[in-house]
Amino acid sequence: MSSRSPGPPRSIASPCVQVCTVDGASGLCLGCYRTLQEIGGWRALGEEGRARVMAELPSRRARHSPDAG
């Protein structure tokens, strides 16, 4: 058994997938489905704000997918 403590909880990682194309109509990045404001302020959002955005991403993706149309 290791005597190492697990350490602090890990921060929520960015959902960025390196596909940075913003949809003009919705204002969402078509790679990660965040707004430009969310992308630019990701670090400043804090854990709760990042968790909120992450929870919204699946529904944003569903609304903006090519076959949602």
LINGI-V39184 format. One record per residue. RES is the residue in three letters. SS is DSSP state (h for helix, s for strand, l for the rest). OMEGA is omega as a letter, one per 30 degrees, with the letter a starting at -180 (* if undefined). NEAR is the number of other C-alpha atoms within 10 Angstrom. Layout:
BEGIN
{{RES	SS	OMEGA	NEAR} {RES	SS	OMEGA	NEAR}}
END
This chain:
BEGIN
{{MET	l	l	3} {SER	l	l	5} {SER	l	l	5} {ARG	l	l	6} {SER	l	a	6} {PRO	l	a	7} {GLY	l	a	6} {PRO	l	l	6} {PRO	l	l	6} {ARG	l	l	7} {SER	l	l	11} {ILE	l	a	15} {ALA	l	l	12} {SER	l	l	12} {PRO	l	a	15} {CYS	l	l	13} {VAL	l	l	9} {GLN	l	l	8} {VAL	l	a	10} {CYS	l	l	13} {THR	l	a	13} {VAL	s	l	17} {ASP	l	a	13} {GLY	l	a	8} {ALA	l	a	6} {SER	l	a	12} {GLY	l	a	14} {LEU	s	l	22} {CYS	s	a	18} {LEU	l	l	19} {GLY	l	a	15} {CYS	l	l	22} {TYR	l	l	28} {ARG	l	l	23} {THR	s	l	17} {LEU	h	l	13} {GLN	h	l	10} {GLU	h	l	16} {ILE	h	a	17} {GLY	h	a	11} {GLY	l	a	12} {TRP	l	a	18} {ARG	h	a	15} {ALA	h	a	10} {LEU	h	a	15} {GLY	h	a	12} {GLU	h	a	14} {GLU	h	l	10} {GLY	h	l	15} {ARG	h	l	21} {ALA	h	l	14} {ARG	h	l	11} {VAL	h	a	17} {MET	h	l	17} {ALA	h	a	11} {GLU	h	a	13} {LEU	h	a	15} {PRO	h	a	12} {SER	h	l	11} {ARG	h	a	16} {ARG	h	a	17} {ALA	h	a	13} {ARG	h	a	12} {HIS	h	l	15} {SER	l	a	11} {PRO	h	a	8} {ASP	h	l	7} {ALA	h	a	8} {GLY	l	*	7}}
END
